[in-house]
Amino acid sequence: MSMAGGRYKEAGVDLEKAVKLVDRIKPFVQKTMTAGAKGEFGSFGGFFSINCNEIKNPVLVASTDGVGTKLKIAFMARKYDTVGIDLVAMCVNDILVHGAKPLFFLDYVAMSKIDLDVLEAIISGIAKGCKEASCALIGGETAEMPDFYPPGEFDLAGFAVGVADEDNIIDGSGISFGDIIIGLESNGLHSNGYSLVRKIIFDHLGYTVDTFISACGATVTEELLRPTKIYVPVVLRLLRKQVHIKGMVHITGGGFLDNIPRVLPQSCQAVISKRSWPVPPIFSFLQEVGSIDQDEMFRVFNNGIGFIIIADKKSSEIVLEECQVMNVNAYKIGVIEQRRDPGTSQVVITD
């Protein structure tokens, strides 16, 4: 090794580990390759060829996101194979809202010191998420940053790009009075509200990651590290069948109260019946022990509904039927009504 290479390693950056990482993750990455993925993994850039013959007026739709403080749970539990799925889900579910088919994904992982085992677990999860979302993992970046992150901690960012037909982009503009609101089940907390969750679980209750939560029938690790559900398979199936969907919502940070208005015309109000779906026990547990009021619950958490589809009555029945075929629990959770006072909330939660 050269003197420069030795001194760089002394400073905390191990270039040899970076090379070894590429070899270790290649098998995961190769399983995500789709017809459009081109070039060799590990190049300076990722390549993807778009078949424009399939779409009349193709428009690229992109999103970027992270996993947030849910990562703190992964650090504490030393379990890293699910947060990669979260990373993919948070990005692809966002572009899916507009009817975009995910094409490819890139990741960014930064840590103070490269740990090959940890990185392999993270990227195996990212690859699993990409496989489920039918998008190719065409590249990424692993940054070793000594003294920047505490030992054993890291940060993740993801970038998803999809394609939609400009003439068929779903933006909610066609939503009208009488349309039905359908909620697709979540997989628990997904990746939002964890700053509050950690305060309740660890600071208020004094639990550890191994504590068994009787109300949930799971340990803290099992419950809090459930990966975010990816809705790509069921929604793309609906779009292929040309089901008339007027609007979709990914219930992420901001919950029901902040996310649903993003697709509603100003004249519309979503009236949600909170008793129309089974709420997973983790939400009731947190609300009770954390003394959280209803408005905050519906602004911070998904409360068991991770994705919403808005359609007319006839199309909503098809949505429910197709979800059943795909083994996705879906519920008619509300209706679109006229918003008579511009000063009132666009989302009303009823019993």
N, C-alpha and C positions, 0 to 999 in steps of 0.2 A: 504493500500500500504506500502511496506517496505521502510525503510529509503533510501536504494540504489536506489529503483525505483523512489522515490520522488526527490532525488538529480539529477538523470539522466534527469528527466523531467525539473528540474530547469535549467539544462545545455542546454536544447533545444531539447531533443529527447523524443518523446511521444510514448512509446511502445504500449499503448492501442489503439492509432489511427491506428497503423500498423495492429493490429488484426482486427479492424473494417473494414479496407480497403479490406482485403481478402473477408469478407462477402459481401461487396458491389459490388465487381467486379466479383464474381463467376457467376452470371447469364449471363454476357457478355461472359466470358471465355467458359462456357459450350456450348454455341451456336457454338463455333468454333471446337468442338471436331470431329475428323474423326475416321475412323475405327482403325487406328494405335495408337491413343492416349491411353495411359494406366496410371493407378495410379490416385491419388487424387491431385487436384490442391492445392498448398500450401505446398507440400512436399519439401524436401531439393533439389531434382532433378526432372527434367521432364522426362517422359518415352515415348518412341515411338517404336512400333514394325514395322519392315519393312517386307513386303511380297515379298521375293526374287523370288517367283515362277512366278511373273509377268514380271520380268526383267532378262535377261540371265546373264549379267555381271554388277551388280549394282555398281555404283560409287556415293558416297555422294558428293554433291556440296554445298559449304557454302559461305555466304556473311555477312558482318556486315557494318552498316552505321548509320548515324544520320540524323537530319533534318536541321542542320546548323542554320544560322542566320535568317531563316524564323521564328524561334521561337520568335524572337524579336517582330514580328508583332502580334503573338498570345498574348504575354505579354501586348502589348499596347492596343489591342482590347479586352483583357480578353475573348478570344474565344479559347477554347482548344479542341474542338471535331473533328477537321480535321487533326491536326498535327500527330495524331496516325496513320491515314491512310497513310500520307506521309512516316512515319517511315517504315511501312510494305512494301510500294511500292518500296522504294529505295533499299530494300534488295531483295525482290522476283523478281523484274524486272532484277536485275543483274544475278541471277542464271538462270533465264529463258533464257537468251541469249545463254546458252550452251545446251538448250533443257532439262533442269532439271525441274522436277515436284516438287513444294514446298511441303514439308512434315510437318515441324513444325517451330515455331517461338518463340523466347524469347525476352523479353524487359528489359531495365534498365532505371529507372527514378530516378533522383537525384535532390533534392531540399533542401533549407535551413530549411523549416518547412513544415511538412505534412499538406496539405489542401485536405481533403477528396473529396470535390466537384470538385476541379481541377483534381485530380487524377482519379476520376470516369469518367470525360469527356475525359481525355487523353486515358484511357484504353478502354473505349467504342469505340473510334476511332480505336485503335489498333485491337480490336476484329472485328470491321466491315471490316477492311482491310484484316485480316486473313480469314474471311468468304468469301470475294470476291476472294481471292487467293487460296481458298480450302486448307488452311493449319491450323493446330491446334496450338493454343496458349497454350503451355504446361508448361510455367513457366516464371518467371521474378524476378526482384529485385527492391524494392523501398528503396532508401537510404535517410534518413533524416540527413542532414549535416549542422548543425548550423554554421553561420559565413562564410560558403564556397561560397554560392550563394547569390546574392542580394535578398531582400524580393520580393516575387511574381515571381521570375524567377526559371527556372529549366533546366535540360538537359536531352536529350533522346538518347538512343542507341538501336539498334535492331540487332537481329541475326537470320538469316534464314538458314535452311538446307533443301536441296532437293535431289532428286535422278535421275540419268540418266543412261542409258545403255552405258557402256564404248564403245561399238561398234558403237553407234549412237550419241556420243557427238558432238555438233556443235561447230566448232572452226574457221571456215572461211578458212581452208586450201584448200578446194575444189573450192573456188571462182575463176572464170576465165573471160576472156574478153567476153563482150557481155551480161553478167548477168545483171538482172534488179534490181534496188534499189527501194524498196517500203517503203514509210513512213507512219506510223500510227499516227493519230492526237494526240496532247498532250492536256492537260486540262489547258493550260496557262503556267505559269512560272515553274510549278512543284516545285522543291526544290533547285534550283541552281541560282546563281547570285544575291542572296539577299543582300550581302554587297554593291554591286553597286546599286541595286534597292533602298535600303533604303537611300543611299546617295543622289540619284536623287529625290526621292519622298519627303523625309522629310527635308534634308539639303538644297537642291537646290530649290525645289518648295515650301517648307514650308507647305506641306499638313499635315493633321491629318488623323487618321484612318477612320474618318467619312466623309472626303472630297469625293465628287462625281466626278469621272473621266469621263467626257462627252464622250471622245473618246472610252471608254470601256463600257459605259452604266452601270457602277457599282461603288460602293464606294471602297475606298482603301482596306478596310477589305475584302469585297467580292471578289475583284480581286486578292489580294495578298495571300489570304488564301484558294484559290481553291486547293483541295488536288491532289496530284500526281496520275496520271492515272495508274491503275494496268492492265497489258497486259496479265496476266496469262490465263484468259478464252479463248481469241481468239487464242493465240499461242498454247495452249494445244489442242484445237480443230484441228488446222492444223496438229499437230504432230500425233494425233490419226488417222487422215485421211491419214497419211504417205505422206504428201506433202513434196517434196524434197527441204528442206531449206538448203542453203549452209552457211549462216552466219546471225547473228543478232547482233544488237547494241542497247544498252540502252543509250539514249542521256541524259547524266547527266553533272556533272562538266567537262568542257572541250568542251562541245558542239559538233558540227559536226567535227571540225578540229582535235580534239584530240582523240575522241572516235572511229570514223570510222576506222582509221588506225590500231586500236588494233585487228581487225579481218581480215585485208587485207594482202594477200601475197605481198612481196616487189615489184613484177612485176606489180602490179595492182594499178589503180588510179580510185577513185570514182568521177565521174563528175555529179554534182548536179545542176539542174535548179531551181533557187530560185523562179521562177514564176509558178512552177508546183503544188503548193498547196496554199490555202488561209491562210495567216499569221494572227493570232489573233491580234486585234488592240493594245493590251498591248505592243507588241514588237515594232511596228512602233512608238507608243507614246514614249516609253523609248528611242528609237534610236534618235528621233527628239529632244526631250527636253534635253536629256543627251549628245547630239553631239557624238554619238558612231559610229565609222566606221564599215563597213561591216565585216571585218575580226574579229573584237572584238565581234560583235553580234553573229557570228557563232562559236566563241570559248567559249563564256560565257553562251549563252542561247540556248534553243531548238528551238526557232522560230516557234513553232507550230507543230513540229514533235518530239514525245517523244520516239519512238521506230522504228527501221529500220529492214527490212527483205530483204535479198539478195537471189535471186533464178534465175534459168534459165527462159527463156521466157515462156515456157509452164507452169511451176510451178507458175510463178508470176501471171498468169491469174487466177489460182485456189486460190491463196492467196487473190487477190482482190475480187473474188466472195465470199469467205468465210467471209471476213471482212464485206462485205455488208450484209450477212445473220446475222452476229452478231451485226449489227448496229454500226460498227466501221468505221469511215471515214479513208480510206486509199488511197494513191496516188502514182502513178508511178513518182518518183522524180528524177531519174537519171539512169545512166548506168555505168558499169565497163569497163574501157578502159585500154590499155597498158600504163604503166608508162615508157616512153622512156628514161627519164633522172633520175637516182637514186637520184639526188640532189633536185628534184622538190617535191612539196607537194603531198601527196597521196589523198588529197581532193581538188577538184577545184569547186568553186561556180560560175556558169554562170547565165546570164540573161535568 
